[in-house]
Structure formats: C-alpha cells, structure tokens
Amino acid sequence: MKDIFKVKDLMIPNVEAATPSVSLRETLKQMIDSKFSQMPVVDETGEITGVVSMESIVKQLYALNIDELNLKTDEFKETKVEYADAVADIFKHLDELAEKNFVLIRDGARVKGLVTTYDLLMYFRKFTEAF
C-alpha cells in the first residue's frame, strides 16, 4: 500500500517563486495572494537558492527586535475562527485545515486543544504504515 502514495500525485505544479531582490512586502503579498505559507526563492536563472516561509519571516522579524513588535497581539488576531468539538469527525474540518493549517478545539468558550495539518499527516502516516 505504501507504493500507492506518490509525491507527484499530491504536489502543486508550477509553483510561484520569489526572487532575492524583491522587497519583503512584495514577497508577502505574493504569498498571501497565492495562499501559500512558504515559497521557493530562485535566482535569475531559476536555480533554487532557498525558501521563505511565514515562519522564517516571523523568526527574522523577532530577531531584528524592531519597535513594531511591541504592538499588541490584539491588533493581529483573526476574529473569524472556526471551532471543532473534540468528538467531531475530522473529515468535516479538512477545508479549515487546508485553509488555516489548524483547527481549534473548544470546550464551551475555552480552548481545549488544537489540531494542525502536521497532526493529521502524522495520524495518517501511522494509520497507513500498518499496510
């Protein structure tokens, strides 16, 4: 069964790439417009020079210790949040996982947990390794 799952069947072809010389603002806009949280960086010949991701950007911004990081978290939060119950069918939340990369699990108005796309991948990996 392991040989059934091929990377080529899951990959997104013709992925947009950033170039090293464009501004971070332009790269972020490109990432947001294409709905990718990561993007390859290529030189003028198309050779891969690295990857920029939301995670790498946030880490670098934090390391720069810029004043804007003193803004309040409330200014950056998303207020339209989907929640799931712990006993809900995870397949009903696949669209949310695909869009946001996580689903919050709540107990009343309180956070009970979190499921990420990574958690889902590891679950399916464990499930399919038996085959």
Number of C-alpha atoms within 10 A of each C-alpha: 8 10 5 7 9 9 8 8 8 8 9 8 7 6 10 13 19 23 17 15 10 9 11 13 9 11 20 20 12 16 20 13 9 13 11 15 14 19 21 16 19 17 14 9 6 10 10 14 12 13 13 20 16 15 11 12 14 11 11 11 13 13 9 10 10 9 8 9 11 8 9 9 8 8 7 8 9 7 7 6 10 13 16 19 15 15 7 10 10 14 9 10 16 16 11 17 19 12 12 15 16 20 24 19 19 16 12 8 6 9 11 13 13 14 17 15 17 12 13 16 11 12 11 11 12 11 10 11 9 8 7
